[in-house]
């Protein structure tokens, strides 16, 4: 089977999304699917960033950047994105005519933005599958006129996609239940996060040592908390900050590193101001986006990793990609009980699970872990085993390949 995954992702190592896409592509190809990653618009990162060509292979994954992200005005950016999608549609048509394409998967589709690709699949009878990891119409991050238009477009997408697609790939049972209103179960596949023993990048020991020494010298910490994310409404950032404030009462020599950022400067400025008002600017480090090597160092240095999503309809329809990545480090992880986390993990057995939007509960769990760290490492070890059992990329992508084959007609 010849498959094209259409996804506007920064690649490789462009965050949890990018890591997931890499594992998805790798798994499909190892399951004998001739899969190619077509990126309508995105950024070339790390190893491939210096290459002039917009196509090639990375760790066995064939990719093609149709257009690269550029720092331009919003109205021009919209046109740039649309040109990327339009050209992607022409590429798919060409592959279909040459009989080199059996199916297309669109990730995070928007019915208006992706209309050229969708139209190309419908007109040229290319089996089309939609991959959803969130119910975007529920997002609280939309604002202003553009945000209103985006929300309306997502509502239309969520209604039309199950009617025109050959099947839907979703990340959670909540999304599965939503789309059962429109189509039968055999047309929907729940495909959660993916993990692999190979996804844990062993840090360069020299870089690891330098970062560890610098942090010790500048902050003189004993315990380290780490969060990686996009600082969106679903991420429960303010609850994390409040919980850290409480943790400092029992463990004042704790440091909190928060990597990533939100692309909305207003949101980040509010978070920075909140940290200052709490008097935590010397104990919380906002790193922004970092390279995969540095991120790996932080995750491996962490005494506790945090993925504490809010108890919102938006968060409950998704599933944290970072949870799988965190579990594979073998470090203790605190997660809030949202979405399907309780279906896969058990509190204090293979994960530390707390009530969502409860800063006190997060703080108490962290204090418990610090006071019982050897036991906590045992929980983390079992969490890694559970993640491999539930989210192993080879098994999950085999299911995906079979699902697509069963729904081609």
Secondary structure, DSSP 8 states (H G I E B T S, - for coil): -EEEEE----BTTSSHHHHHHHHHHHHHHHTT-EEEEEESSB-B-GGGTT-S-SEEEETTEEEEESSB-----HHHHHHHHHHHHHHHHHHHHHHHHTT--SEEEEES--TTTTHHHHHHHHHTT-EEEEEESS-GGG-S---HHHHHHHHHHHHHHHHHHHHHSSEEEESSHHHHHHHTTTS-GGGEEE----B-GGGS----HHHHHHHHHHHHHHH--SEEEEEES---GGG-HHHHHHHHHHHHHH-TTEEEEEEB--S-HHHHHHHHHHHHHTT-TTTEEEEES--HHHHHHHHHH-SEEEE---S-HHHHHS--HHHHHHHTTTSEEEEES-TTHHHH--BTTTBEEE-TT-HHHHHHHHHHHHHTHHHHHHHHHHHHHHHHHHHBHHHHHHHHHHHHHHT--
